[in-house]
Amino acid sequence: VSDMVDCAYHSGLTTVVDGLDYTIKKFEFDDLRVSGNGDAVFATFLGTVYFQTNGQDLTVQYLYTSNVIERGGQLKIVADHISRKQ
């Protein structure tokens, strides 16, 4: 399911994966933690995806870590890691 939800997350609110319909209903982001200095920042947070497939409501959670640095006066995400919360 996680790969299917991940595909749905990247392609839009409604998608078809392997012939099954998935509709993302809502995203929630919680537990934001930020650390670092003015040049490099690490952010971690919990993302919860609420979706529906074949009439069944399901939920999956992911732990996100993003590394953000400043380049040329703009903040840029240079690395992301996403793993499914067990």
ABEGO torsion letter per residue (X at the ends): XAAAAAAAAAAEABBBBGGBBBBBABBBBBGBBBBEBAABBBBBBBBBBBBBBGGBBBBBBBBBBBBBBBBGGBBBBABBBBBBBX
